[in-house]
Amino acid sequence: MKGILIFLVVFGLLVFVHEFGHFIVAKKCGILVREFSIGMGPKLFQVRRNPTTYTIRWLPLGGYVRLASKDDETELSPGMNVILQLNNQNKVVRIDASESDIPVEGIPVQVIKADLVDKLVIEGYENGDEEKPVRYSVDHDATVIDQSKTELIIAPRDTQFQEANVWQKLATNVAGPLMNILLGFVVFMIWTFTIPGPATTTIQSVSPNSPADVAKIKKGAKFVSINGHKTSSFEDVSKIIAQSKGENLKIVLEKNNQTTTATVKPKVVKVSGQTVYQIGIKAQSDDRAISKAKRGWNTAVSTTGMIFNALGGLIRNFSLNKLSGPVGIYSQTAQVSQMGFSYLLAFLAMISINLGIVNLVPIPGLDGGKFLLNIIEIFRGKPISENHEAIVELVGFGLLLLLIIAVTGNDIYRYFIK
């Protein structure tokens, strides 16, 4: 249960930050955000703060930002029964199209035709009187209650996504992935302050009867070189010891401005089935804030580079085992959560950066695919035709769906069956 809860928190945070990126940039660009939803499926809770409706849905996997667009126009079909609420200027300010049995205050109307995009009018028969149709003007900021009983603001053409200029659309499309990458950097900066500072080349302690103790190495000594190789960081020390294969190491140390030389033979130790070499020393940490911050930044940068390299390797040599979906992320989250809070933070940061980078891949169905269309529009000076865009999106979504099914099946086999 603990693993499931932690997974839901981690996954929910990743989705929230991603969608918040799209949301905040769209609003800054003047694009109407009709709904900001966390979760999928039936609505659990909703609150409307003009002009956006914020919803929480029952299935805590995923989420979305519903932008006003040509694909999200509210359609009132002929014959539909709606209830209209008017303001003091006799303009429609609320449309109940849910066809619910619960009575709502307003005028019952059977729709003949409606245009909530350009003309902003509704024509219909009032109170079932089919002899005299009535025409109503609709307020630009009117709301509509849809079949799921979610109340949204209507989407006039001037508020729609496709009416924004190409740079505004581009910024909105890439904002989600960039927010995930930013979240990863922020979490790595938090992580670095939850653990001791980076190790230095100064020895804090020596384990009794260890190879270092036998060689009479004392705490407070500083590594100068090993086998003639200068050791400017503890990573240098660890690397040389790890590559020693248990052979003698000639170590030059400095303490109180005096230089000494020691010969140490690393011992072989089994750690989680892996063969490692140790000399039995613990490095002194550098707990200065600037050192910790530098480590957090460098870790975030190196993680970003590794993910790009892994993505390149996936393109060159594709394998489902190199991919993970929600099932794989759940399994990994459950394992990492047992290792401690700092490990969970590092995992969250890595997953967030990974999600951001993968979403920028120029594949239809991902944000990167939309970004690619924006770039094409910039060079062409006009967008590609709606039909061609729809075909590309449909094919891309189909391929992406097949990939998700394959990855999920492979994750189930790897983590729960194999």
Helices and strands as residue ranges (DSSP letters): H 2-28, E 33-49, E 52-67, G 70-72, E 81-86, E 91-96, E 107-115, E 121-126, E 133-145, E 151-153, G 157-159, G 161-163, H 166-192, E 199-206, H 211-214, E 222-226, E 229-230, H 234-242, E 249-255, E 258-264, E 267-271, E 274-278, E 281-285, H 289-316, G 320-322, H 326-337, H 341-359, H 367-380, H 386-412, I 413-417
